[in-house]
Amino acid sequence: MTTQSQLNELIASMRPRLDPEVYVWATAPRVPDGVEPVATLREAEGVTVVLTAAEAKRWGLENTFPSARITLEVHSALDAVGLTAAFASALAEVGISANVIAGYHHDHIFVPFDRAADAMAALERLASGAALT
């Protein structure tokens, strides 16, 4: 699969997809055995773990930020410039925070769960506007 790096093309073809799961954020000295996170990040203070709310409850992990995960289906190049700024700005305009994790194949945006529909609408407006130019 080829990657896309031209900003207007990236935005026009980003195809946001909403995952129905509720995701939460937790921290621990290490990832507990048996926990299957969607993402981890090692920081000086410990390991940040992003996982479903059900998984966190099952393992008794204290957590925060119930989130919806929106995946941008475009295969963006890891060195593409401006995509994160464009969608973060579109979300900020409607008062929605965005926590972004870039995977090898796609960008994943975690937004407050109760604002998922608003976030999807903002991202779809952004993509539609880019497709017209």
PyRosetta script that sets phi, psi and omega in degrees:
from pyrosetta import init, pose_from_sequence

init()
pose = pose_from_sequence("MTTQSQLNELIASMRPRLDPEVYVWATAPRVPDGVEPVATLREAEGVTVVLTAAEAKRWGLENTFPSARITLEVHSALDAVGLTAAFASALAEVGISANVIAGYHHDHIFVPFDRAADAMAALERLASGAALT")
pose.set_psi(1, 134.1)
pose.set_omega(1, 179.0)
pose.set_phi(2, -87.2)
pose.set_psi(2, 150.8)
pose.set_omega(2, 179.5)
pose.set_phi(3, -97.0)
pose.set_psi(3, 156.8)
pose.set_omega(3, 179.8)
pose.set_phi(4, -110.6)
pose.set_psi(4, 137.0)
pose.set_omega(4, 179.0)
pose.set_phi(5, -129.8)
pose.set_psi(5, -8.6)
pose.set_omega(5, 178.1)
pose.set_phi(6, -77.8)
pose.set_psi(6, 121.2)
pose.set_omega(6, -170.7)
pose.set_phi(7, -55.1)
pose.set_psi(7, -51.3)
pose.set_omega(7, -177.0)
pose.set_phi(8, -60.6)
pose.set_psi(8, -40.2)
pose.set_omega(8, 178.0)
pose.set_phi(9, -65.9)
pose.set_psi(9, -41.5)
pose.set_omega(9, 178.0)
pose.set_phi(10, -59.0)
pose.set_psi(10, -48.8)
pose.set_omega(10, -177.0)
pose.set_phi(11, -66.0)
pose.set_psi(11, -45.4)
pose.set_omega(11, -177.5)
pose.set_phi(12, -63.7)
pose.set_psi(12, -29.1)
pose.set_omega(12, -175.8)
pose.set_phi(13, -112.4)
pose.set_psi(13, 20.0)
pose.set_omega(13, -174.2)
pose.set_phi(14, -70.9)
pose.set_psi(14, -23.3)
pose.set_omega(14, 175.6)
pose.set_phi(15, 40.9)
pose.set_psi(15, 73.6)
pose.set_omega(15, 179.5)
pose.set_phi(16, -64.2)
pose.set_psi(16, 136.8)
pose.set_omega(16, 178.3)
pose.set_phi(17, -125.4)
pose.set_psi(17, 125.7)
pose.set_omega(17, -178.7)
pose.set_phi(18, -90.8)
pose.set_psi(18, 125.5)
pose.set_omega(18, 174.5)
pose.set_phi(19, -85.3)
pose.set_psi(19, 132.1)
pose.set_omega(19, -176.8)
pose.set_phi(20, -74.4)
pose.set_psi(20, -13.5)
pose.set_omega(20, -178.9)
pose.set_phi(21, -67.3)
pose.set_psi(21, 154.1)
pose.set_omega(21, 169.3)
pose.set_phi(22, -96.3)
pose.set_psi(22, 126.1)
pose.set_omega(22, 177.6)
pose.set_phi(23, -107.6)
pose.set_psi(23, 150.5)
pose.set_omega(23, 177.7)
pose.set_phi(24, -134.6)
pose.set_psi(24, 167.7)
pose.set_omega(24, -178.0)
pose.set_phi(25, -118.6)
pose.set_psi(25, 134.0)
pose.set_omega(25, 179.1)
pose.set_phi(26, -136.5)
pose.set_psi(26, 168.0)
pose.set_omega(26, 175.9)
pose.set_phi(27, -137.2)
pose.set_psi(27, 148.4)
pose.set_omega(27, -179.0)
pose.set_phi(28, -156.8)
pose.set_psi(28, 162.7)
pose.set_omega(28, 176.3)
pose.set_phi(29, -62.7)
pose.set_psi(29, -30.2)
pose.set_omega(29, 176.7)
pose.set_phi(30, -155.0)
pose.set_psi(30, 166.2)
pose.set_omega(30, 176.8)
pose.set_phi(31, -71.2)
pose.set_psi(31, 119.9)
pose.set_omega(31, -179.7)
pose.set_phi(32, -60.1)
pose.set_psi(32, 142.5)
pose.set_omega(32, 177.1)
pose.set_phi(33, -54.9)
pose.set_psi(33, 134.1)
pose.set_omega(33, 178.0)
pose.set_phi(34, 91.6)
pose.set_psi(34, -17.4)
pose.set_omega(34, 179.2)
pose.set_phi(35, -77.2)
pose.set_psi(35, 134.5)
pose.set_omega(35, 179.9)
pose.set_phi(36, -115.6)
pose.set_psi(36, 84.8)
pose.set_omega(36, -178.8)
pose.set_phi(37, -74.4)
pose.set_psi(37, 158.0)
pose.set_omega(37, 172.4)
pose.set_phi(38, -82.6)
pose.set_psi(38, -25.2)
pose.set_omega(38, 178.4)
pose.set_phi(39, -157.7)
pose.set_psi(39, 151.8)
pose.set_omega(39, 173.5)
pose.set_phi(40, -137.6)
pose.set_psi(40, 154.8)
pose.set_omega(40, 174.6)
pose.set_phi(41, -146.4)
pose.set_psi(41, 123.3)
pose.set_omega(41, 178.8)
pose.set_phi(42, -84.7)
pose.set_psi(42, 125.9)
pose.set_omega(42, 176.9)
pose.set_phi(43, -123.7)
pose.set_psi(43, 167.9)
pose.set_omega(43, -179.4)
pose.set_phi(44, -58.1)
pose.set_psi(44, -32.9)
pose.set_omega(44, -176.6)
pose.set_phi(45, -84.4)
pose.set_psi(45, -12.5)
pose.set_omega(45, -177.9)
pose.set_phi(46, 150.2)
pose.set_psi(46, -166.9)
pose.set_omega(46, -179.2)
pose.set_phi(47, -103.2)
pose.set_psi(47, 125.4)
pose.set_omega(47, 171.9)
pose.set_phi(48, -83.1)
pose.set_psi(48, 132.4)
pose.set_omega(48, -178.3)
pose.set_phi(49, -123.1)
pose.set_psi(49, 125.0)
pose.set_omega(49, 174.3)
pose.set_phi(50, -107.4)
pose.set_psi(50, 123.6)
pose.set_omega(50, -176.1)
pose.set_phi(51, -151.8)
pose.set_psi(51, 169.2)
pose.set_omega(51, 178.8)
pose.set_phi(52, -66.9)
pose.set_psi(52, 153.2)
pose.set_omega(52, 177.6)
pose.set_phi(53, -61.3)
pose.set_psi(53, -36.5)
pose.set_omega(53, 179.0)
pose.set_phi(54, -64.0)
pose.set_psi(54, -41.4)
pose.set_omega(54, 178.8)
pose.set_phi(55, -65.0)
pose.set_psi(55, -43.0)
pose.set_omega(55, 178.6)
pose.set_phi(56, -61.8)
pose.set_psi(56, -42.6)
pose.set_omega(56, 178.7)
pose.set_phi(57, -64.3)
pose.set_psi(57, -44.8)
pose.set_omega(57, -179.4)
pose.set_phi(58, -57.5)
pose.set_psi(58, -37.1)
pose.set_omega(58, -177.8)
pose.set_phi(59, -96.6)
pose.set_psi(59, 0.9)
pose.set_omega(59, 177.6)
pose.set_phi(60, 67.7)
pose.set_psi(60, 31.9)
pose.set_omega(60, -179.4)
pose.set_phi(61, -86.9)
pose.set_psi(61, 126.7)
pose.set_omega(61, 172.2)
pose.set_phi(62, -63.7)
pose.set_psi(62, 141.3)
pose.set_omega(62, -175.6)
pose.set_phi(63, -150.2)
pose.set_psi(63, 173.8)
pose.set_omega(63, -179.1)
pose.set_phi(64, -148.9)
pose.set_psi(64, 172.8)
pose.set_omega(64, 173.8)
pose.set_phi(65, 54.8)
pose.set_psi(65, 70.5)
pose.set_omega(65, 173.0)
pose.set_phi(66, -58.1)
pose.set_psi(66, 120.7)
pose.set_omega(66, -170.3)
pose.set_phi(67, -126.2)
pose.set_psi(67, 154.1)
pose.set_omega(67, 166.9)
pose.set_phi(68, -101.7)
pose.set_psi(68, 143.2)
pose.set_omega(68, 178.6)
pose.set_phi(69, -104.9)
pose.set_psi(69, 121.8)
pose.set_omega(69, 176.1)
pose.set_phi(70, -112.4)
pose.set_psi(70, 122.0)
pose.set_omega(70, 178.7)
pose.set_phi(71, -100.8)
pose.set_psi(71, 130.4)
pose.set_omega(71, 173.5)
pose.set_phi(72, -87.1)
pose.set_psi(72, 115.4)
pose.set_omega(72, -172.5)
pose.set_phi(73, -73.0)
pose.set_psi(73, -10.1)
pose.set_omega(73, 176.0)
pose.set_phi(74, -67.5)
pose.set_psi(74, 141.7)
pose.set_omega(74, 178.2)
pose.set_phi(75, -90.0)
pose.set_psi(75, 86.2)
pose.set_omega(75, -175.7)
pose.set_phi(76, -81.8)
pose.set_psi(76, 142.6)
pose.set_omega(76, 175.4)
pose.set_phi(77, -66.9)
pose.set_psi(77, 143.0)
pose.set_omega(77, -179.6)
pose.set_phi(78, -64.2)
pose.set_psi(78, -23.3)
pose.set_omega(78, 179.2)
pose.set_phi(79, -102.4)
pose.set_psi(79, 14.5)
pose.set_omega(79, 177.1)
pose.set_phi(80, -64.0)
pose.set_psi(80, 142.2)
pose.set_omega(80, -176.4)
pose.set_phi(81, -109.1)
pose.set_psi(81, 127.1)
pose.set_omega(81, 168.8)
pose.set_phi(82, 105.5)
pose.set_psi(82, -17.8)
pose.set_omega(82, -177.3)
pose.set_phi(83, -62.6)
pose.set_psi(83, -48.2)
pose.set_omega(83, -179.7)
pose.set_phi(84, -60.0)
pose.set_psi(84, -43.3)
pose.set_omega(84, 179.0)
pose.set_phi(85, -62.4)
pose.set_psi(85, -39.6)
pose.set_omega(85, -178.3)
pose.set_phi(86, -65.5)
pose.set_psi(86, -49.9)
pose.set_omega(86, -177.3)
pose.set_phi(87, -75.0)
pose.set_psi(87, -31.5)
pose.set_omega(87, 176.4)
pose.set_phi(88, -64.8)
pose.set_psi(88, -38.7)
pose.set_omega(88, 177.6)
pose.set_phi(89, -65.8)
pose.set_psi(89, -42.6)
pose.set_omega(89, 179.2)
pose.set_phi(90, -62.0)
pose.set_psi(90, -40.1)
pose.set_omega(90, 178.4)
pose.set_phi(91, -71.5)
pose.set_psi(91, -40.5)
pose.set_omega(91, 179.4)
pose.set_phi(92, -62.0)
pose.set_psi(92, -35.3)
pose.set_omega(92, 179.4)
pose.set_phi(93, -59.8)
pose.set_psi(93, -26.8)
pose.set_omega(93, 178.3)
pose.set_phi(94, -108.4)
pose.set_psi(94, 16.3)
pose.set_omega(94, 173.3)
pose.set_phi(95, 73.5)
pose.set_psi(95, 33.7)
pose.set_omega(95, -178.9)
pose.set_phi(96, -115.1)
pose.set_psi(96, 126.4)
pose.set_omega(96, 176.1)
pose.set_phi(97, -75.6)
pose.set_psi(97, 153.7)
pose.set_omega(97, -179.8)
pose.set_phi(98, -135.1)
pose.set_psi(98, 122.1)
pose.set_omega(98, 172.7)
pose.set_phi(99, -108.3)
pose.set_psi(99, 118.4)
pose.set_omega(99, -169.1)
pose.set_phi(100, -110.8)
pose.set_psi(100, 135.2)
pose.set_omega(100, 171.7)
pose.set_phi(101, -125.2)
pose.set_psi(101, 120.6)
pose.set_omega(101, 177.5)
pose.set_phi(102, -92.9)
pose.set_psi(102, 119.6)
pose.set_omega(102, 173.3)
pose.set_phi(103, -92.5)
pose.set_psi(103, 178.0)
pose.set_omega(103, 178.9)
pose.set_phi(104, -61.2)
pose.set_psi(104, -39.1)
pose.set_omega(104, -175.2)
pose.set_phi(105, -99.9)
pose.set_psi(105, -32.7)
pose.set_omega(105, -172.5)
pose.set_phi(106, -145.8)
pose.set_psi(106, 161.4)
pose.set_omega(106, 170.3)
pose.set_phi(107, -93.5)
pose.set_psi(107, 141.1)
pose.set_omega(107, -180.0)
pose.set_phi(108, -122.9)
pose.set_psi(108, 124.9)
pose.set_omega(108, -177.0)
pose.set_phi(109, -110.9)
pose.set_psi(109, 124.6)
pose.set_omega(109, 176.8)
pose.set_phi(110, -104.3)
pose.set_psi(110, 121.1)
pose.set_omega(110, -177.8)
pose.set_phi(111, -122.2)
pose.set_psi(111, 160.3)
pose.set_omega(111, 176.6)
pose.set_phi(112, -53.3)
pose.set_psi(112, 131.6)
pose.set_omega(112, -173.6)
pose.set_phi(113, -56.1)
pose.set_psi(113, -39.1)
pose.set_omega(113, -177.6)
pose.set_phi(114, -74.2)
pose.set_psi(114, -3.7)
pose.set_omega(114, 177.8)
pose.set_phi(115, -114.1)
pose.set_psi(115, 13.9)
pose.set_omega(115, -175.8)
pose.set_phi(116, -58.0)
pose.set_psi(116, -46.1)
pose.set_omega(116, -178.7)
pose.set_phi(117, -63.5)
pose.set_psi(117, -41.2)
pose.set_omega(117, 178.0)
pose.set_phi(118, -64.2)
pose.set_psi(118, -39.9)
pose.set_omega(118, 179.6)
pose.set_phi(119, -64.7)
pose.set_psi(119, -44.6)
pose.set_omega(119, 178.5)
pose.set_phi(120, -60.1)
pose.set_psi(120, -43.4)
pose.set_omega(120, 179.7)
pose.set_phi(121, -61.8)
pose.set_psi(121, -43.5)
pose.set_omega(121, 179.6)
pose.set_phi(122, -63.9)
pose.set_psi(122, -41.8)
pose.set_omega(122, 179.9)
pose.set_phi(123, -68.5)
pose.set_psi(123, -38.6)
pose.set_omega(123, 178.2)
pose.set_phi(124, -67.1)
pose.set_psi(124, -37.7)
pose.set_omega(124, 174.6)
pose.set_phi(125, -61.9)
pose.set_psi(125, -44.3)
pose.set_omega(125, 179.1)
pose.set_phi(126, -59.2)
pose.set_psi(126, -47.7)
pose.set_omega(126, -179.2)
pose.set_phi(127, -63.6)
pose.set_psi(127, -42.0)
pose.set_omega(127, -179.9)
pose.set_phi(128, -63.3)
pose.set_psi(128, -41.2)
pose.set_omega(128, 178.5)
pose.set_phi(129, -63.5)
pose.set_psi(129, -38.4)
pose.set_omega(129, 179.5)
pose.set_phi(130, -70.9)
pose.set_psi(130, -33.2)
pose.set_omega(130, -179.1)
pose.set_phi(131, -67.9)
pose.set_psi(131, -25.2)
pose.set_omega(131, -178.5)
pose.set_phi(132, -81.8)
pose.set_psi(132, -15.4)
pose.set_omega(132, -176.8)
pose.set_phi(133, -96.0)
pose.dump_pdb("model.pdb")
